[in-house]
Amino acid sequence: MAIPDYLICLNCEAACYVFEWRDDEVTEAYCELCTSEEIDQFLTQEDFDALIEA
Ligand SMILES: [Zn+2]
């Protein structure tokens, strides 16, 4: 899996470009909009779409 261009912050649903990605996982993330740093709160666009459709 390629490194995503951005992650979606579940807290405010903004695209976040400040993150670390290793072994197909988010290791660190930061949302500039709501200052969330909980990596559990970030999804790739793909995972976010899957969540919305579920
Ligand atoms: Zn946010």
mmCIF file of the protein (N, C-alpha, C, O) and its ligand, coordinates in Angstrom:
data_MODEL
# 
_entry.id   MODEL 
# 
loop_
_entity.id 
_entity.type 
_entity.pdbx_number_of_molecules 
1 polymer     1 
2 non-polymer 1 
# 
_entity_poly.entity_id                      1 
_entity_poly.type                           'polypeptide(L)' 
_entity_poly.nstd_linkage                   no 
_entity_poly.nstd_monomer                   no 
_entity_poly.pdbx_seq_one_letter_code       MAIPDYLICLNCEAACYVFEWRDDEVTEAYCELCTSEEIDQFLTQEDFDALIEA 
_entity_poly.pdbx_seq_one_letter_code_can   MAIPDYLICLNCEAACYVFEWRDDEVTEAYCELCTSEEIDQFLTQEDFDALIEA 
_entity_poly.pdbx_strand_id                 A 
# 
loop_
_entity_poly_seq.entity_id 
_entity_poly_seq.num 
_entity_poly_seq.mon_id 
_entity_poly_seq.hetero 
1 1  MET n 
1 2  ALA n 
1 3  ILE n 
1 4  PRO n 
1 5  ASP n 
1 6  TYR n 
1 7  LEU n 
1 8  ILE n 
1 9  CYS n 
1 10 LEU n 
1 11 ASN n 
1 12 CYS n 
1 13 GLU n 
1 14 ALA n 
1 15 ALA n 
1 16 CYS n 
1 17 TYR n 
1 18 VAL n 
1 19 PHE n 
1 20 GLU n 
1 21 TRP n 
1 22 ARG n 
1 23 ASP n 
1 24 ASP n 
1 25 GLU n 
1 26 VAL n 
1 27 THR n 
1 28 GLU n 
1 29 ALA n 
1 30 TYR n 
1 31 CYS n 
1 32 GLU n 
1 33 LEU n 
1 34 CYS n 
1 35 THR n 
1 36 SER n 
1 37 GLU n 
1 38 GLU n 
1 39 ILE n 
1 40 ASP n 
1 41 GLN n 
1 42 PHE n 
1 43 LEU n 
1 44 THR n 
1 45 GLN n 
1 46 GLU n 
1 47 ASP n 
1 48 PHE n 
1 49 ASP n 
1 50 ALA n 
1 51 LEU n 
1 52 ILE n 
1 53 GLU n 
1 54 ALA n 
# 
loop_
_struct_asym.id 
_struct_asym.entity_id 
A 1 
B 2 
# 
loop_
_chem_comp.id 
_chem_comp.type 
_chem_comp.mon_nstd_flag 
ALA 'L-peptide linking' y 
ARG 'L-peptide linking' y 
ASN 'L-peptide linking' y 
ASP 'L-peptide linking' y 
CYS 'L-peptide linking' y 
GLN 'L-peptide linking' y 
GLU 'L-peptide linking' y 
ILE 'L-peptide linking' y 
LEU 'L-peptide linking' y 
MET 'L-peptide linking' y 
PHE 'L-peptide linking' y 
PRO 'L-peptide linking' y 
SER 'L-peptide linking' y 
THR 'L-peptide linking' y 
TRP 'L-peptide linking' y 
TYR 'L-peptide linking' y 
VAL 'L-peptide linking' y 
ZN  non-polymer         . 
# 
_pdbx_entity_nonpoly.entity_id   2 
_pdbx_entity_nonpoly.name        ? 
_pdbx_entity_nonpoly.comp_id     ZN 
# 
_pdbx_nonpoly_scheme.asym_id         B 
_pdbx_nonpoly_scheme.entity_id       2 
_pdbx_nonpoly_scheme.mon_id          ZN 
_pdbx_nonpoly_scheme.ndb_seq_num     1 
_pdbx_nonpoly_scheme.pdb_seq_num     101 
_pdbx_nonpoly_scheme.auth_seq_num    101 
_pdbx_nonpoly_scheme.pdb_mon_id      ZN 
_pdbx_nonpoly_scheme.auth_mon_id     ZN 
_pdbx_nonpoly_scheme.pdb_strand_id   A 
_pdbx_nonpoly_scheme.pdb_ins_code    . 
# 
loop_
_atom_site.group_PDB 
_atom_site.id 
_atom_site.type_symbol 
_atom_site.label_atom_id 
_atom_site.label_alt_id 
_atom_site.label_comp_id 
_atom_site.label_asym_id 
_atom_site.label_entity_id 
_atom_site.label_seq_id 
_atom_site.pdbx_PDB_ins_code 
_atom_site.Cartn_x 
_atom_site.Cartn_y 
_atom_site.Cartn_z 
_atom_site.occupancy 
_atom_site.B_iso_or_equiv 
_atom_site.pdbx_formal_charge 
_atom_site.auth_seq_id 
_atom_site.auth_comp_id 
_atom_site.auth_asym_id 
_atom_site.auth_atom_id 
_atom_site.pdbx_PDB_model_num 
ATOM   1   N  N  . MET A 1 1  ? 0.837   -1.194 0.000  1.00 0.00 ? 1   MET A N  1 
ATOM   2   C  CA . MET A 1 1  ? 0.000   0.000  0.000  1.00 0.00 ? 1   MET A CA 1 
ATOM   3   C  C  . MET A 1 1  ? 0.877   1.251  0.000  1.00 0.00 ? 1   MET A C  1 
ATOM   4   O  O  . MET A 1 1  ? 1.821   1.356  0.783  1.00 0.00 ? 1   MET A O  1 
ATOM   5   N  N  . ALA A 1 2  ? 0.566   2.170  -0.860 1.00 0.00 ? 2   ALA A N  1 
ATOM   6   C  CA . ALA A 1 2  ? 1.343   3.404  -0.958 1.00 0.00 ? 2   ALA A CA 1 
ATOM   7   C  C  . ALA A 1 2  ? 1.017   4.331  0.209  1.00 0.00 ? 2   ALA A C  1 
ATOM   8   O  O  . ALA A 1 2  ? -0.039  4.239  0.834  1.00 0.00 ? 2   ALA A O  1 
ATOM   9   N  N  . ILE A 1 3  ? 1.944   5.207  0.470  1.00 0.00 ? 3   ILE A N  1 
ATOM   10  C  CA . ILE A 1 3  ? 1.706   6.205  1.518  1.00 0.00 ? 3   ILE A CA 1 
ATOM   11  C  C  . ILE A 1 3  ? 0.638   7.177  1.029  1.00 0.00 ? 3   ILE A C  1 
ATOM   12  O  O  . ILE A 1 3  ? 0.756   7.724  -0.067 1.00 0.00 ? 3   ILE A O  1 
ATOM   13  N  N  . PRO A 1 4  ? -0.397  7.397  1.826  1.00 0.00 ? 4   PRO A N  1 
ATOM   14  C  CA . PRO A 1 4  ? -1.460  8.322  1.393  1.00 0.00 ? 4   PRO A CA 1 
ATOM   15  C  C  . PRO A 1 4  ? -0.963  9.767  1.370  1.00 0.00 ? 4   PRO A C  1 
ATOM   16  O  O  . PRO A 1 4  ? -0.018  10.125 2.073  1.00 0.00 ? 4   PRO A O  1 
ATOM   17  N  N  . ASP A 1 5  ? -1.617  10.586 0.551  1.00 0.00 ? 5   ASP A N  1 
ATOM   18  C  CA . ASP A 1 5  ? -1.253  12.014 0.476  1.00 0.00 ? 5   ASP A CA 1 
ATOM   19  C  C  . ASP A 1 5  ? -1.658  12.743 1.753  1.00 0.00 ? 5   ASP A C  1 
ATOM   20  O  O  . ASP A 1 5  ? -1.015  13.703 2.177  1.00 0.00 ? 5   ASP A O  1 
ATOM   21  N  N  . TYR A 1 6  ? -2.737  12.259 2.348  1.00 0.00 ? 6   TYR A N  1 
ATOM   22  C  CA . TYR A 1 6  ? -3.253  12.912 3.555  1.00 0.00 ? 6   TYR A CA 1 
ATOM   23  C  C  . TYR A 1 6  ? -4.111  11.923 4.327  1.00 0.00 ? 6   TYR A C  1 
ATOM   24  O  O  . TYR A 1 6  ? -4.460  10.857 3.820  1.00 0.00 ? 6   TYR A O  1 
ATOM   25  N  N  . LEU A 1 7  ? -4.444  12.284 5.547  1.00 0.00 ? 7   LEU A N  1 
ATOM   26  C  CA . LEU A 1 7  ? -5.347  11.489 6.372  1.00 0.00 ? 7   LEU A CA 1 
ATOM   27  C  C  . LEU A 1 7  ? -6.560  12.346 6.716  1.00 0.00 ? 7   LEU A C  1 
ATOM   28  O  O  . LEU A 1 7  ? -6.493  13.575 6.731  1.00 0.00 ? 7   LEU A O  1 
ATOM   29  N  N  . ILE A 1 8  ? -7.666  11.667 6.992  1.00 0.00 ? 8   ILE A N  1 
ATOM   30  C  CA . ILE A 1 8  ? -8.858  12.387 7.426  1.00 0.00 ? 8   ILE A CA 1 
ATOM   31  C  C  . ILE A 1 8  ? -8.925  12.347 8.952  1.00 0.00 ? 8   ILE A C  1 
ATOM   32  O  O  . ILE A 1 8  ? -8.822  11.284 9.564  1.00 0.00 ? 8   ILE A O  1 
ATOM   33  N  N  . CYS A 1 9  ? -9.097  13.512 9.544  1.00 0.00 ? 9   CYS A N  1 
ATOM   34  C  CA . CYS A 1 9  ? -9.274  13.603 10.990 1.00 0.00 ? 9   CYS A CA 1 
ATOM   35  C  C  . CYS A 1 9  ? -10.742 13.332 11.298 1.00 0.00 ? 9   CYS A C  1 
ATOM   36  O  O  . CYS A 1 9  ? -11.623 14.042 10.811 1.00 0.00 ? 9   CYS A O  1 
ATOM   37  N  N  . LEU A 1 10 ? -11.007 12.306 12.106 1.00 0.00 ? 10  LEU A N  1 
ATOM   38  C  CA . LEU A 1 10 ? -12.396 11.949 12.414 1.00 0.00 ? 10  LEU A CA 1 
ATOM   39  C  C  . LEU A 1 10 ? -13.058 13.004 13.284 1.00 0.00 ? 10  LEU A C  1 
ATOM   40  O  O  . LEU A 1 10 ? -14.280 13.153 13.281 1.00 0.00 ? 10  LEU A O  1 
ATOM   41  N  N  . ASN A 1 11 ? -12.252 13.720 14.012 1.00 0.00 ? 11  ASN A N  1 
ATOM   42  C  CA . ASN A 1 11 ? -12.766 14.739 14.926 1.00 0.00 ? 11  ASN A CA 1 
ATOM   43  C  C  . ASN A 1 11 ? -13.438 15.887 14.174 1.00 0.00 ? 11  ASN A C  1 
ATOM   44  O  O  . ASN A 1 11 ? -14.530 16.321 14.540 1.00 0.00 ? 11  ASN A O  1 
ATOM   45  N  N  . CYS A 1 12 ? -12.783 16.371 13.127 1.00 0.00 ? 12  CYS A N  1 
ATOM   46  C  CA . CYS A 1 12 ? -13.309 17.521 12.389 1.00 0.00 ? 12  CYS A CA 1 
ATOM   47  C  C  . CYS A 1 12 ? -13.446 17.236 10.896 1.00 0.00 ? 12  CYS A C  1 
ATOM   48  O  O  . CYS A 1 12 ? -13.869 18.105 10.135 1.00 0.00 ? 12  CYS A O  1 
ATOM   49  N  N  . GLU A 1 13 ? -13.091 16.022 10.476 1.00 0.00 ? 13  GLU A N  1 
ATOM   50  C  CA . GLU A 1 13 ? -13.216 15.574 9.094  1.00 0.00 ? 13  GLU A CA 1 
ATOM   51  C  C  . GLU A 1 13 ? -12.404 16.422 8.115  1.00 0.00 ? 13  GLU A C  1 
ATOM   52  O  O  . GLU A 1 13 ? -12.765 16.552 6.945  1.00 0.00 ? 13  GLU A O  1 
ATOM   53  N  N  . ALA A 1 14 ? -11.328 16.985 8.596  1.00 0.00 ? 14  ALA A N  1 
ATOM   54  C  CA . ALA A 1 14 ? -10.433 17.748 7.737  1.00 0.00 ? 14  ALA A CA 1 
ATOM   55  C  C  . ALA A 1 14 ? -9.336  16.830 7.206  1.00 0.00 ? 14  ALA A C  1 
ATOM   56  O  O  . ALA A 1 14 ? -9.015  15.807 7.811  1.00 0.00 ? 14  ALA A O  1 
ATOM   57  N  N  . ALA A 1 15 ? -8.774  17.209 6.079  1.00 0.00 ? 15  ALA A N  1 
ATOM   58  C  CA . ALA A 1 15 ? -7.620  16.493 5.538  1.00 0.00 ? 15  ALA A CA 1 
ATOM   59  C  C  . ALA A 1 15 ? -6.378  16.958 6.285  1.00 0.00 ? 15  ALA A C  1 
ATOM   60  O  O  . ALA A 1 15 ? -6.143  18.157 6.437  1.00 0.00 ? 15  ALA A O  1 
ATOM   61  N  N  . CYS A 1 16 ? -5.588  15.997 6.749  1.00 0.00 ? 16  CYS A N  1 
ATOM   62  C  CA . CYS A 1 16 ? -4.391  16.331 7.519  1.00 0.00 ? 16  CYS A CA 1 
ATOM   63  C  C  . CYS A 1 16 ? -3.154  15.830 6.789  1.00 0.00 ? 16  CYS A C  1 
ATOM   64  O  O  . CYS A 1 16 ? -3.058  14.666 6.398  1.00 0.00 ? 16  CYS A O  1 
ATOM   65  N  N  . TYR A 1 17 ? -2.226  16.739 6.623  1.00 0.00 ? 17  TYR A N  1 
ATOM   66  C  CA . TYR A 1 17 ? -1.023  16.407 5.868  1.00 0.00 ? 17  TYR A CA 1 
ATOM   67  C  C  . TYR A 1 17 ? 0.183   16.185 6.771  1.00 0.00 ? 17  TYR A C  1 
ATOM   68  O  O  . TYR A 1 17 ? 1.262   15.828 6.297  1.00 0.00 ? 17  TYR A O  1 
ATOM   69  N  N  . VAL A 1 18 ? 0.004   16.392 8.055  1.00 0.00 ? 18  VAL A N  1 
ATOM   70  C  CA . VAL A 1 18 ? 1.098   16.229 9.015  1.00 0.00 ? 18  VAL A CA 1 
ATOM   71  C  C  . VAL A 1 18 ? 0.953   14.880 9.697  1.00 0.00 ? 18  VAL A C  1 
ATOM   72  O  O  . VAL A 1 18 ? 0.194   14.731 10.654 1.00 0.00 ? 18  VAL A O  1 
ATOM   73  N  N  . PHE A 1 19 ? 1.693   13.896 9.191  1.00 0.00 ? 19  PHE A N  1 
ATOM   74  C  CA . PHE A 1 19 ? 1.617   12.565 9.793  1.00 0.00 ? 19  PHE A CA 1 
ATOM   75  C  C  . PHE A 1 19 ? 2.840   11.743 9.421  1.00 0.00 ? 19  PHE A C  1 
ATOM   76  O  O  . PHE A 1 19 ? 3.551   12.047 8.464  1.00 0.00 ? 19  PHE A O  1 
ATOM   77  N  N  . GLU A 1 20 ? 3.066   10.695 10.200 1.00 0.00 ? 20  GLU A N  1 
ATOM   78  C  CA . GLU A 1 20 ? 4.134   9.737  9.918  1.00 0.00 ? 20  GLU A CA 1 
ATOM   79  C  C  . GLU A 1 20 ? 3.486   8.416  9.550  1.00 0.00 ? 20  GLU A C  1 
ATOM   80  O  O  . GLU A 1 20 ? 2.498   8.003  10.158 1.00 0.00 ? 20  GLU A O  1 
ATOM   81  N  N  . TRP A 1 21 ? 4.044   7.770  8.565  1.00 0.00 ? 21  TRP A N  1 
ATOM   82  C  CA . TRP A 1 21 ? 3.451   6.532  8.045  1.00 0.00 ? 21  TRP A CA 1 
ATOM   83  C  C  . TRP A 1 21 ? 4.542   5.474  7.964  1.00 0.00 ? 21  TRP A C  1 
ATOM   84  O  O  . TRP A 1 21 ? 5.574   5.690  7.330  1.00 0.00 ? 21  TRP A O  1 
ATOM   85  N  N  . ARG A 1 22 ? 4.315   4.329  8.606  1.00 0.00 ? 22  ARG A N  1 
ATOM   86  C  CA . ARG A 1 22 ? 5.291   3.247  8.546  1.00 0.00 ? 22  ARG A CA 1 
ATOM   87  C  C  . ARG A 1 22 ? 4.597   1.894  8.563  1.00 0.00 ? 22  ARG A C  1 
ATOM   88  O  O  . ARG A 1 22 ? 3.652   1.680  9.322  1.00 0.00 ? 22  ARG A O  1 
ATOM   89  N  N  . ASP A 1 23 ? 5.070   0.988  7.724  1.00 0.00 ? 23  ASP A N  1 
ATOM   90  C  CA . ASP A 1 23 ? 4.526   -0.377 7.668  1.00 0.00 ? 23  ASP A CA 1 
ATOM   91  C  C  . ASP A 1 23 ? 3.001   -0.371 7.510  1.00 0.00 ? 23  ASP A C  1 
ATOM   92  O  O  . ASP A 1 23 ? 2.290   -1.080 8.222  1.00 0.00 ? 23  ASP A O  1 
ATOM   93  N  N  . ASP A 1 24 ? 2.517   0.434  6.572  1.00 0.00 ? 24  ASP A N  1 
ATOM   94  C  CA . ASP A 1 24 ? 1.083   0.496  6.268  1.00 0.00 ? 24  ASP A CA 1 
ATOM   95  C  C  . ASP A 1 24 ? 0.234   0.991  7.424  1.00 0.00 ? 24  ASP A C  1 
ATOM   96  O  O  . ASP A 1 24 ? -0.962  0.705  7.489  1.00 0.00 ? 24  ASP A O  1 
ATOM   97  N  N  . GLU A 1 25 ? 0.841   1.726  8.330  1.00 0.00 ? 25  GLU A N  1 
ATOM   98  C  CA . GLU A 1 25 ? 0.081   2.239  9.473  1.00 0.00 ? 25  GLU A CA 1 
ATOM   99  C  C  . GLU A 1 25 ? 0.491   3.675  9.782  1.00 0.00 ? 25  GLU A C  1 
ATOM   100 O  O  . GLU A 1 25 ? 1.597   4.116  9.470  1.00 0.00 ? 25  GLU A O  1 
ATOM   101 N  N  . VAL A 1 26 ? -0.435  4.378  10.402 1.00 0.00 ? 26  VAL A N  1 
ATOM   102 C  CA . VAL A 1 26 ? -0.113  5.704  10.917 1.00 0.00 ? 26  VAL A CA 1 
ATOM   103 C  C  . VAL A 1 26 ? 0.638   5.532  12.228 1.00 0.00 ? 26  VAL A C  1 
ATOM   104 O  O  . VAL A 1 26 ? 0.174   4.824  13.123 1.00 0.00 ? 26  VAL A O  1 
ATOM   105 N  N  . THR A 1 27 ? 1.777   6.165  12.345 1.00 0.00 ? 27  THR A N  1 
ATOM   106 C  CA . THR A 1 27 ? 2.513   6.089  13.612 1.00 0.00 ? 27  THR A CA 1 
ATOM   107 C  C  . THR A 1 27 ? 2.400   7.402  14.392 1.00 0.00 ? 27  THR A C  1 
ATOM   108 O  O  . THR A 1 27 ? 2.472   7.418  15.621 1.00 0.00 ? 27  THR A O  1 
ATOM   109 N  N  . GLU A 1 28 ? 2.223   8.495  13.654 1.00 0.00 ? 28  GLU A N  1 
ATOM   110 C  CA . GLU A 1 28 ? 2.009   9.791  14.293 1.00 0.00 ? 28  GLU A CA 1 
ATOM   111 C  C  . GLU A 1 28 ? 1.141   10.618 13.378 1.00 0.00 ? 28  GLU A C  1 
ATOM   112 O  O  . GLU A 1 28 ? 1.243   10.521 12.155 1.00 0.00 ? 28  GLU A O  1 
ATOM   113 N  N  . ALA A 1 29 ? 0.279   11.440 13.973 1.00 0.00 ? 29  ALA A N  1 
ATOM   114 C  CA . ALA A 1 29 ? -0.551  12.324 13.168 1.00 0.00 ? 29  ALA A CA 1 
ATOM   115 C  C  . ALA A 1 29 ? -0.896  13.558 13.979 1.00 0.00 ? 29  ALA A C  1 
ATOM   116 O  O  . ALA A 1 29 ? -0.978  13.522 15.207 1.00 0.00 ? 29  ALA A O  1 
ATOM   117 N  N  . TYR A 1 30 ? -1.091  14.633 13.269 1.00 0.00 ? 30  TYR A N  1 
ATOM   118 C  CA . TYR A 1 30 ? -1.462  15.886 13.924 1.00 0.00 ? 30  TYR A CA 1 
ATOM   119 C  C  . TYR A 1 30 ? -2.428  16.645 13.035 1.00 0.00 ? 30  TYR A C  1 
ATOM   120 O  O  . TYR A 1 30 ? -2.161  16.853 11.851 1.00 0.00 ? 30  TYR A O  1 
ATOM   121 N  N  . CYS A 1 31 ? -3.547  17.056 13.604 1.00 0.00 ? 31  CYS A N  1 
ATOM   122 C  CA . CYS A 1 31 ? -4.530  17.850 12.870 1.00 0.00 ? 31  CYS A CA 1 
ATOM   123 C  C  . CYS A 1 31 ? -4.328  19.320 13.209 1.00 0.00 ? 31  CYS A C  1 
ATOM   124 O  O  . CYS A 1 31 ? -4.451  19.723 14.366 1.00 0.00 ? 31  CYS A O  1 
ATOM   125 N  N  . GLU A 1 32 ? -4.022  20.103 12.208 1.00 0.00 ? 32  GLU A N  1 
ATOM   126 C  CA . GLU A 1 32 ? -3.779  21.534 12.427 1.00 0.00 ? 32  GLU A CA 1 
ATOM   127 C  C  . GLU A 1 32 ? -5.066  22.278 12.759 1.00 0.00 ? 32  GLU A C  1 
ATOM   128 O  O  . GLU A 1 32 ? -5.035  23.366 13.335 1.00 0.00 ? 32  GLU A O  1 
ATOM   129 N  N  . LEU A 1 33 ? -6.183  21.687 12.394 1.00 0.00 ? 33  LEU A N  1 
ATOM   130 C  CA . LEU A 1 33 ? -7.460  22.361 12.597 1.00 0.00 ? 33  LEU A CA 1 
ATOM   131 C  C  . LEU A 1 33 ? -7.967  22.210 14.035 1.00 0.00 ? 33  LEU A C  1 
ATOM   132 O  O  . LEU A 1 33 ? -8.346  23.195 14.669 1.00 0.00 ? 33  LEU A O  1 
ATOM   133 N  N  . CYS A 1 34 ? -7.972  20.986 14.541 1.00 0.00 ? 34  CYS A N  1 
ATOM   134 C  CA . CYS A 1 34 ? -8.511  20.769 15.892 1.00 0.00 ? 34  CYS A CA 1 
ATOM   135 C  C  . CYS A 1 34 ? -7.418  20.330 16.870 1.00 0.00 ? 34  CYS A C  1 
ATOM   136 O  O  . CYS A 1 34 ? -7.711  20.029 18.026 1.00 0.00 ? 34  CYS A O  1 
ATOM   137 N  N  . THR A 1 35 ? -6.160  20.290 16.416 1.00 0.00 ? 35  THR A N  1 
ATOM   138 C  CA . THR A 1 35 ? -4.977  19.940 17.217 1.00 0.00 ? 35  THR A CA 1 
ATOM   139 C  C  . THR A 1 35 ? -5.023  18.537 17.801 1.00 0.00 ? 35  THR A C  1 
ATOM   140 O  O  . THR A 1 35 ? -4.315  18.248 18.766 1.00 0.00 ? 35  THR A O  1 
ATOM   141 N  N  . SER A 1 36 ? -5.845  17.660 17.231 1.00 0.00 ? 36  SER A N  1 
ATOM   142 C  CA . SER A 1 36 ? -5.879  16.273 17.686 1.00 0.00 ? 36  SER A CA 1 
ATOM   143 C  C  . SER A 1 36 ? -4.572  15.572 17.328 1.00 0.00 ? 36  SER A C  1 
ATOM   144 O  O  . SER A 1 36 ? -4.025  15.769 16.243 1.00 0.00 ? 36  SER A O  1 
ATOM   145 N  N  . GLU A 1 37 ? -4.081  14.752 18.254 1.00 0.00 ? 37  GLU A N  1 
ATOM   146 C  CA . GLU A 1 37 ? -2.868  13.974 17.992 1.00 0.00 ? 37  GLU A CA 1 
ATOM   147 C  C  . GLU A 1 37 ? -3.099  12.488 18.210 1.00 0.00 ? 37  GLU A C  1 
ATOM   148 O  O  . GLU A 1 37 ? -2.161  11.693 18.159 1.00 0.00 ? 37  GLU A O  1 
ATOM   149 N  N  . GLU A 1 38 ? -4.355  12.113 18.454 1.00 0.00 ? 38  GLU A N  1 
ATOM   150 C  CA . GLU A 1 38 ? -4.685  10.707 18.680 1.00 0.00 ? 38  GLU A CA 1 
ATOM   151 C  C  . GLU A 1 38 ? -4.706  9.983  17.338 1.00 0.00 ? 38  GLU A C  1 
ATOM   152 O  O  . GLU A 1 38 ? -5.562  10.254 16.496 1.00 0.00 ? 38  GLU A O  1 
ATOM   153 N  N  . ILE A 1 39 ? -3.773  9.073  17.141 1.00 0.00 ? 39  ILE A N  1 
ATOM   154 C  CA . ILE A 1 39 ? -3.711  8.421  15.832 1.00 0.00 ? 39  ILE A CA 1 
ATOM   155 C  C  . ILE A 1 39 ? -4.938  7.560  15.557 1.00 0.00 ? 39  ILE A C  1 
ATOM   156 O  O  . ILE A 1 39 ? -5.236  7.245  14.405 1.00 0.00 ? 39  ILE A O  1 
ATOM   157 N  N  . ASP A 1 40 ? -5.649  7.179  16.619 1.00 0.00 ? 40  ASP A N  1 
ATOM   158 C  CA . ASP A 1 40 ? -6.900  6.441  16.441 1.00 0.00 ? 40  ASP A CA 1 
ATOM   159 C  C  . ASP A 1 40 ? -7.943  7.283  15.728 1.00 0.00 ? 40  ASP A C  1 
ATOM   160 O  O  . ASP A 1 40 ? -8.903  6.756  15.164 1.00 0.00 ? 40  ASP A O  1 
ATOM   161 N  N  . GLN A 1 41 ? -7.752  8.580  15.755 1.00 0.00 ? 41  GLN A N  1 
ATOM   162 C  CA . GLN A 1 41 ? -8.738  9.507  15.205 1.00 0.00 ? 41  GLN A CA 1 
ATOM   163 C  C  . GLN A 1 41 ? -8.461  9.871  13.744 1.00 0.00 ? 41  GLN A C  1 
ATOM   164 O  O  . GLN A 1 41 ? -9.111  10.752 13.181 1.00 0.00 ? 41  GLN A O  1 
ATOM   165 N  N  . PHE A 1 42 ? -7.497  9.186  13.143 1.00 0.00 ? 42  PHE A N  1 
ATOM   166 C  CA . PHE A 1 42 ? -7.151  9.496  11.754 1.00 0.00 ? 42  PHE A CA 1 
ATOM   167 C  C  . PHE A 1 42 ? -7.326  8.279  10.864 1.00 0.00 ? 42  PHE A C  1 
ATOM   168 O  O  . PHE A 1 42 ? -6.942  7.167  11.227 1.00 0.00 ? 42  PHE A O  1 
ATOM   169 N  N  . LEU A 1 43 ? -7.909  8.501  9.701  1.00 0.00 ? 43  LEU A N  1 
ATOM   170 C  CA . LEU A 1 43 ? -8.106  7.434  8.730  1.00 0.00 ? 43  LEU A CA 1 
ATOM   171 C  C  . LEU A 1 43 ? -7.636  7.901  7.362  1.00 0.00 ? 43  LEU A C  1 
ATOM   172 O  O  . LEU A 1 43 ? -7.602  9.097  7.071  1.00 0.00 ? 43  LEU A O  1 
ATOM   173 N  N  . THR A 1 44 ? -7.274  6.933  6.529  1.00 0.00 ? 44  THR A N  1 
ATOM   174 C  CA . THR A 1 44 ? -7.011  7.276  5.137  1.00 0.00 ? 44  THR A CA 1 
ATOM   175 C  C  . THR A 1 44 ? -8.360  7.579  4.468  1.00 0.00 ? 44  THR A C  1 
ATOM   176 O  O  . THR A 1 44 ? -9.416  7.205  4.977  1.00 0.00 ? 44  THR A O  1 
ATOM   177 N  N  . GLN A 1 45 ? -8.303  8.254  3.334  1.00 0.00 ? 45  GLN A N  1 
ATOM   178 C  CA . GLN A 1 45 ? -9.529  8.567  2.599  1.00 0.00 ? 45  GLN A CA 1 
ATOM   179 C  C  . GLN A 1 45 ? -10.304 7.286  2.284  1.00 0.00 ? 45  GLN A C  1 
ATOM   180 O  O  . GLN A 1 45 ? -11.532 7.248  2.354  1.00 0.00 ? 45  GLN A O  1 
ATOM   181 N  N  . GLU A 1 46 ? -9.557  6.247  1.937  1.00 0.00 ? 46  GLU A N  1 
ATOM   182 C  CA . GLU A 1 46 ? -10.164 4.958  1.595  1.00 0.00 ? 46  GLU A CA 1 
ATOM   183 C  C  . GLU A 1 46 ? -10.942 4.377  2.777  1.00 0.00 ? 46  GLU A C  1 
ATOM   184 O  O  . GLU A 1 46 ? -12.089 3.952  2.635  1.00 0.00 ? 46  GLU A O  1 
ATOM   185 N  N  . ASP A 1 47 ? -10.296 4.367  3.940  1.00 0.00 ? 47  ASP A N  1 
ATOM   186 C  CA . ASP A 1 47 ? -10.941 3.840  5.144  1.00 0.00 ? 47  ASP A CA 1 
ATOM   187 C  C  . ASP A 1 47 ? -12.106 4.723  5.574  1.00 0.00 ? 47  ASP A C  1 
ATOM   188 O  O  . ASP A 1 47 ? -13.123 4.235  6.067  1.00 0.00 ? 47  ASP A O  1 
ATOM   189 N  N  . PHE A 1 48 ? -11.945 6.017  5.381  1.00 0.00 ? 48  PHE A N  1 
ATOM   190 C  CA . PHE A 1 48 ? -13.003 6.953  5.743  1.00 0.00 ? 48  PHE A CA 1 
ATOM   191 C  C  . PHE A 1 48 ? -14.238 6.724  4.880  1.00 0.00 ? 48  PHE A C  1 
ATOM   192 O  O  . PHE A 1 48 ? -15.361 6.696  5.384  1.00 0.00 ? 48  PHE A O  1 
ATOM   193 N  N  . ASP A 1 49 ? -14.025 6.560  3.578  1.00 0.00 ? 49  ASP A N  1 
ATOM   194 C  CA . ASP A 1 49 ? -15.146 6.287  2.663  1.00 0.00 ? 49  ASP A CA 1 
ATOM   195 C  C  . ASP A 1 49 ? -15.855 5.001  3.038  1.00 0.00 ? 49  ASP A C  1 
ATOM   196 O  O  . ASP A 1 49 ? -17.083 4.923  2.997  1.00 0.00 ? 49  ASP A O  1 
ATOM   197 N  N  . ALA A 1 50 ? -15.069 3.981  3.409  1.00 0.00 ? 50  ALA A N  1 
ATOM   198 C  CA . ALA A 1 50 ? -15.642 2.696  3.797  1.00 0.00 ? 50  ALA A CA 1 
ATOM   199 C  C  . ALA A 1 50 ? -16.509 2.856  5.050  1.00 0.00 ? 50  ALA A C  1 
ATOM   200 O  O  . ALA A 1 50 ? -17.556 2.224  5.189  1.00 0.00 ? 50  ALA A O  1 
ATOM   201 N  N  . LEU A 1 51 ? -16.044 3.712  5.949  1.00 0.00 ? 51  LEU A N  1 
ATOM   202 C  CA . LEU A 1 51 ? -16.768 3.970  7.202  1.00 0.00 ? 51  LEU A CA 1 
ATOM   203 C  C  . LEU A 1 51 ? -18.093 4.679  6.913  1.00 0.00 ? 51  LEU A C  1 
ATOM   204 O  O  . LEU A 1 51 ? -19.126 4.348  7.495  1.00 0.00 ? 51  LEU A O  1 
ATOM   205 N  N  . ILE A 1 52 ? -18.049 5.651  6.015  1.00 0.00 ? 52  ILE A N  1 
ATOM   206 C  CA . ILE A 1 52 ? -19.245 6.425  5.663  1.00 0.00 ? 52  ILE A CA 1 
ATOM   207 C  C  . ILE A 1 52 ? -20.295 5.528  5.002  1.00 0.00 ? 52  ILE A C  1 
ATOM   208 O  O  . ILE A 1 52 ? -21.491 5.652  5.262  1.00 0.00 ? 52  ILE A O  1 
ATOM   209 N  N  . GLU A 1 53 ? -19.823 4.631  4.151  1.00 0.00 ? 53  GLU A N  1 
ATOM   210 C  CA . GLU A 1 53 ? -20.745 3.768  3.404  1.00 0.00 ? 53  GLU A CA 1 
ATOM   211 C  C  . GLU A 1 53 ? -21.312 2.656  4.250  1.00 0.00 ? 53  GLU A C  1 
ATOM   212 O  O  . GLU A 1 53 ? -22.367 2.111  3.926  1.00 0.00 ? 53  GLU A O  1 
ATOM   213 N  N  . ALA A 1 54 ? -20.638 2.307  5.326  1.00 0.00 ? 54  ALA A N  1 
ATOM   214 C  CA . ALA A 1 54 ? -21.069 1.184  6.177  1.00 0.00 ? 54  ALA A CA 1 
ATOM   215 C  C  . ALA A 1 54 ? -22.355 1.537  6.935  1.00 0.00 ? 54  ALA A C  1 
ATOM   216 O  O  . ALA A 1 54 ? -22.866 0.718  7.698  1.00 0.00 ? 54  ALA A O  1 
HETATM 217 ZN ZN . ZN  B 2 .  ? -9.158  17.594 13.287 1.00 0.00 2 101 ZN  A ZN 1 
# 
